[in-house]
Amino acid sequence: MPKYYCDYCDAYLTHDSPSVRKTHNGGRKHKENVKNYYQKFLEECQQKMLEAQAKNFQKRVPGAVVQTAPFPMQPMQFYCFVRNPPY
């Protein structure tokens, strides 16, 4: 029977049984590794969006007038769509 490999923890579990997987997936260290993995992914996604905004800002025509709304607007929010982490 092959061993189960956890991508988040970079470790092989001793047995490939549902109870061992459930115990491992419920552990503090595993949950922390999953959280760090997705946090890193979201930070990379956010950095790419910021770089794209900076690039678009630099492409603007010099001297162009930016029209503003007569009332304050909320800043735009961007989302990275990610599947729910597998617990």
N, C-alpha and C positions, 0 to 999 in steps of 0.2 A: 504494500500500500504506500503510495507516494506521500511525502510530507507536505504540509500546507505552508506556503510562503506568504508572509504578510508584507505587502509593498510599503506600507507606511512605516513599519518598524524595522524593515530590512532584516527579518529574522524568519527562520523556519520553526514551525511548531513541532513538538515531539510526536504528536499523533494527529491524524486527519479525521477527527470525529467532531460531530456537532457540539458536543459539550465542551471540548477543548477550545474550539473556535469561539463559542459564546463567552467562555471565561476570559479568553484573550481579548476579544473585542470589548468586553466590559471593563477591562483594566484601565487604571489611571494613565499609565505610560502610553498605551495604545491611543486612548482618546486625545491625549496631548499631542501625539504625533500626527493624528488626523487633523486636529485643529491647526497645527503649524503648517501642514501641507496646504490646506485650503487658504490659510491666511497669506502664505507666500504667493499662491496663485492669484489671489485678489489684488495683492500689492503689485504684481507684475502687470496685471490687466489695467490697473489704475495708472501705472507709469506709462504704459503704451498710449492710453487716452490722453494723458497730459502732454506727451510728446507730439501726438497728432494735433492737439489744440495749439501748441506752440508753433508747429509747422504751418498750420492754417493762418495763424495770426501773422506770421512773417510773410505770407503770400499776399496779404492785403495790399491794395494799391496805396502808395504814399499820398497823403493829402485827402484821402477819402473821408467823408463825413459819416460817422456812425450815428444812426438815428436811435434815439432813446424813447422809451415810453414815458407818458406824462405821470406815471405812478411807479413806485418801486416794484420790481419784479423779484420773484424768488429765483435763486440760482438754479440752473438746470442740473438735474441729477442723471448720472449715467450708471447703468447697471451691467454687471457681467453675469450672464446667465450660466449658472453652474448647477449640475445635478446635486441632489442632497447627498451628503457623505454617507457611505454605507456603514451603518453601525450594526 
